[in-house]
Amino acid sequence: MATLKKAISTIKAFNFELSLLKVVKDNDNVIIDLNTDDQLFKFGIDSAGQKLAPYRSSEYAQLKAQLNPNRVTDLKLEGDFYKGFRVDADKFPIYVTSIDDKAAKLVAKYGEDIFGLTQENKGEFSDQILQDVQQEIRQKLGIS
């Protein structure tokens, strides 16, 4: 009976939200890669799935076409903006931002939705971390 009471106490004390946030923090690189390499670089879309506005300068667009075979507005030249991406997963909702100096200017031009995942990529991220979430729960609850 003591074992059952201990198990019930452990389950009651379990904080699913904190465990989930820990897994997200541990896998923030996956979110960043999906946001930058997949959405922005490969498809030129924001988290709402909308295509980013084309570059204003035709000369710059031609230069970018040489650097990105996908020929999309990708917000990447030297890569500092992408390298500045961070995931704030201390609490819900989870936010994606960039600490790069150009972030505010790019948000003003292209909107806040340049940060974050599309519905499709949210599903992909969930699929990728499912085992980690399950393992975290088992570990916290003391289940093998």
C-alpha positions as CSV (number, residue, x, y, z in Angstrom):
1,M,0.0,0.0,0.0
2,A,2.9,2.4,0.8
3,T,4.2,1.9,-2.8
4,L,0.9,2.8,-4.3
5,K,0.7,5.9,-2.1
6,K,4.2,6.9,-3.2
7,A,3.3,6.4,-6.8
8,I,0.1,8.5,-6.5
9,S,2.1,11.2,-4.7
10,T,4.8,11.2,-7.4
11,I,2.1,11.5,-10.2
12,K,0.4,14.3,-8.4
13,A,3.7,16.2,-8.0
14,F,4.7,15.7,-11.6
15,N,4.8,18.9,-13.6
16,F,4.2,18.0,-17.2
17,E,4.6,21.5,-18.4
18,L,8.1,21.8,-16.9
19,S,9.1,18.5,-18.3
20,L,7.9,19.5,-21.8
21,L,9.7,22.8,-21.6
22,K,12.9,21.0,-20.7
23,V,12.6,18.7,-23.7
24,V,12.0,21.8,-26.0
25,K,15.0,23.5,-24.6
26,D,17.1,20.4,-25.1
27,N,16.0,20.3,-28.7
28,D,16.0,24.0,-29.5
29,N,18.4,23.4,-32.4
30,V,15.7,21.4,-34.2
31,I,13.3,24.4,-34.0
32,I,16.0,26.8,-35.2
33,D,16.9,24.5,-38.1
34,L,13.3,24.1,-39.1
35,N,12.7,27.9,-38.9
36,T,15.9,29.0,-40.7
37,D,17.1,26.2,-43.0
38,D,13.7,24.8,-44.0
39,Q,11.2,27.6,-43.9
40,L,13.3,30.7,-44.7
41,F,16.1,29.3,-46.8
42,K,14.4,26.5,-48.6
43,F,10.9,27.9,-49.1
44,G,11.1,31.7,-48.3
45,I,8.1,31.4,-46.1
46,D,7.2,32.7,-42.6
47,S,5.5,30.8,-39.8
48,A,2.1,31.5,-41.3
49,G,3.2,29.8,-44.5
50,Q,3.2,33.1,-46.4
51,K,5.9,33.8,-49.0
52,L,8.3,36.6,-47.9
53,A,8.1,39.8,-50.0
54,P,10.7,39.8,-52.8
55,Y,13.8,41.9,-52.4
56,R,13.3,45.5,-53.5
57,S,16.6,45.8,-55.5
58,S,16.8,43.7,-58.6
59,E,20.6,43.7,-58.4
60,Y,20.4,42.3,-54.9
61,A,17.8,39.8,-56.0
62,Q,20.2,38.6,-58.7
63,L,23.1,38.3,-56.2
64,K,20.8,36.3,-53.9
65,A,19.7,34.0,-56.7
66,Q,23.4,33.0,-57.1
67,L,23.6,32.2,-53.4
68,N,20.3,30.4,-53.0
69,P,19.4,27.9,-55.6
70,N,15.8,28.0,-54.4
71,R,15.5,31.6,-55.6
72,V,13.4,32.8,-52.6
73,T,13.6,35.7,-50.2
74,D,15.6,33.9,-47.4
75,L,16.9,36.7,-45.2
76,K,20.4,35.2,-45.3
77,L,23.5,36.8,-46.7
78,E,26.4,36.1,-44.3
79,G,24.4,34.0,-41.9
80,D,24.6,36.3,-38.8
81,F,20.8,36.6,-38.5
82,Y,20.3,32.9,-38.6
83,K,23.2,32.3,-36.1
84,G,21.4,34.7,-33.8
85,F,18.2,32.6,-33.5
86,R,17.2,31.7,-30.0
87,V,14.3,29.7,-28.5
88,D,12.7,31.1,-25.4
89,A,11.3,28.1,-23.7
90,D,11.2,29.1,-20.1
91,K,7.4,29.2,-20.1
92,F,4.5,28.9,-22.5
93,P,4.0,30.2,-25.1
94,I,7.4,29.4,-26.5
95,Y,9.0,32.2,-28.6
96,V,11.6,32.1,-31.4
97,T,13.7,35.3,-31.7
98,S,17.1,36.4,-33.0
99,I,19.7,38.4,-31.1
100,D,21.3,39.6,-34.3
101,D,21.4,43.4,-34.8
102,K,19.3,43.2,-38.0
103,A,16.4,41.4,-36.3
104,A,14.3,44.5,-35.5
105,K,14.8,45.8,-39.0
106,L,13.8,42.5,-40.6
107,V,10.7,42.2,-38.3
108,A,9.7,45.7,-39.3
109,K,10.0,44.8,-43.0
110,Y,8.7,41.2,-43.0
111,G,6.7,40.9,-39.8
112,E,6.9,38.9,-36.6
113,D,6.0,35.7,-38.4
114,I,9.5,35.3,-39.7
115,F,10.0,33.7,-36.3
116,G,8.3,30.4,-35.4
117,L,7.2,27.3,-37.1
118,T,4.6,26.6,-39.7
119,Q,1.8,24.1,-38.6
120,E,3.6,21.4,-40.7
121,N,6.9,22.0,-39.0
122,K,5.3,22.1,-35.6
123,G,4.0,18.6,-36.3
124,E,7.5,17.5,-37.5
125,F,9.0,18.9,-34.3
126,S,6.5,17.1,-32.2
127,D,7.2,13.9,-34.0
128,Q,10.9,14.3,-33.5
129,I,10.7,15.0,-29.8
130,L,8.0,12.5,-28.9
131,Q,10.4,9.8,-27.6
132,D,12.3,12.5,-25.6
133,V,9.1,13.6,-24.0
134,Q,8.1,10.0,-23.2
135,Q,11.6,9.4,-21.7
136,E,11.4,12.5,-19.6
137,I,8.1,11.5,-18.2
138,R,9.3,8.0,-17.4
139,Q,12.4,9.4,-15.7
140,K,10.4,11.9,-13.6
141,L,7.9,9.3,-12.6
142,G,10.5,6.6,-12.0
143,I,9.1,4.3,-14.6
144,S,11.5,2.1,-16.6
